[in-house]
């Protein structure tokens, strides 16, 4: 793997670590006694309570069936992102949450580690995976198109996730360098 590829992967892993430490809300499905998970201390939780915990703990509690996420469903979030991107048109890029791809990575990783998925869940996962591929292809086409511009939109950094902005920045820089080289001849 090249050093550039490693730097992108390292960047994603660093951001993913911070993402796992960020908080998320859960609804408790069954009474739970006090828990100590690493340096995190959780008090008694009763069925129906809504609590905020770090994402890595939430993944464990949801996986155990003790809680359910209070966030929008993954499939729904991906579906809405694809629709927003299509509605934005060919020359505009819709805004994505900065942690959108981190959420995708975590969801796909946890889904693939769960070998006992129901056929309906597996079918939904495959539909969602197809939508993710479509979204990535659509956004990459738009990012490359914007990269060709002599002066990109001023709000480009706000519309792109950090991973996408890395791609844009590298391609834009390369194209600008190439243009200068041609014009100086």
N, C-alpha and C positions, 0 to 999 in steps of 0.2 A: 504494500500500500504506500502511496506517495505521501510526502510530509504534508501536502495541502489537504489530502483526504483525511489524514490523521488530525489536522488542526480543526477541520469541520466537525469530525466525530468527537474530538475532545471538547469543543465548544458546546455541542449538543449534550454530551454527558455532564458537563459542568452545570449547564442550565437545568438539566433533568434532576440533578441532585438538589438544586435550590427549589425546583418545582415540588419534589417529594417532601420537602420540609414546610412548604406553604400549607395553610389551613384549608380545610374543606368541611362542609356540614354533612352530618349523618343523622338519620332517624334510627333510634335504637329499636330493635324488633323484639328483644327479650331482655329481662332483667339480668344485669351483669354485676358481679362483685368488683371490688376495687382491683385494679390491674396496674402493675408496674411493667412497662415495656421500655427497656433501656433506661434512659434518664427521664422518661415521661411517666408521670403518675396520673392515672385516671381514677376518679372517684366512682362510687356506685352509680350505675346508670339504670334507669327504669324504662320499661317498654313505653314507647311513645315520646321519650325525651329526644330533643334535637340538640346535638352537641357539635362543637367544632374541634377537630383534631388534625394533626399533620396528615398529609395525604398517604404517607407510607403506612401509618397506623390504620387509616381508613381502609386501605386495600386489604389489610389483614382482617379487620372486623367484618367487612363485606364478604370476603372470601369464606369466613367462618359461618356466615349466615346470621350474625349477631346484629347487623345493621344494614341499612340501605342508603345509598347516596341521595342527597337532596339536589344534586346538580341535574341539569338537563341530560336526557339520555344521549349517549355517544352517537348512536345512529341518527337521531334527530338533529344533533348539532352538525354532523357532517352533511346531512341532507340540506339543511338551511344554508350552510356555507357554499355548497355547490350552486344552489339556486340564486344566492346573492351574487355569486361570481358571474353566472350566466346573465343575470339581469343587468349587471354593470355594463355589459356590452364589450365589444372587442378592444376598445381603446381605453377602457378604465379598469382599474384594479380595485376590487372591494377590500375592505379592511378585515383582517383576521386578528383574533386575539393573539398576543405574543406567545402564549403557551399552547397554541392550537396543535402544533406538531408534536410537542412533548406529550400532550394528552393522547394523541394518536399512538405514539410509541408505547406508552404505558398500557393503553387499552389493548392493543394488538399483542403485546407481550403477555399480559395476563390472560387473554383469550386463548392464546396458543398453548399456555401452560395448563389450561383447564381441559383435560382430556375427556371429561364426561359431559360435554355440552349436548343439549337436546337438539334433534335435527332442525327444529324451527329456529333455535338460536344460532345454529351453525349456518343456516341459510341466510339469516339476517346479517351475520358477520360477513359472509361472502358478498352480499349486496353492498354492505357498507365499505368493504375493501375495494370493490369496483368503483364506488363513488369517490373514494380517496384517490385512486389512480387517475380518475377523470379530473378531479379538482387539481391535483398536482400538475398534470399535463396542461390544463387550461391556464393555470397561474404561471407556469414556466414559460409558455408561449407569450403571455402578456409581459412578463418580466424581461424576456429577451427583446421583445418589441420596444419596450421603454428604454432598454439599454442602448439601442441603436440611435436614439434621439441625441441631438447635439446638446440640448439642455433638458434633462428629465423634469417631471413635475416636482415642485418644491415640497409637496407632502408625501413623496414616495416612501420615505423612511417610516412614516407613521402607518402607512397602509400595509407594509410588508412585515412578516415575522422576522425576528433576528436571523434565522437561517436563510430566508429568502433574500434579505438585504445583503447578506454575505455574497450570495450568487450575483445579485444585481451589481454590487460594488466591484467585484472582480471582473465581470464581463464589461461593464462600463469603462473601467480603468484600462482594460486591454484594448477595447475599441478606440478609446481616446488616444492611446499610445500609437496604435496603428495609423489613425488619421494623421497625427502629427508627423509620423515617419514618412508618410506619403507626401504630405504637403511640403516637407522640407527638401524633397529630392530636387 
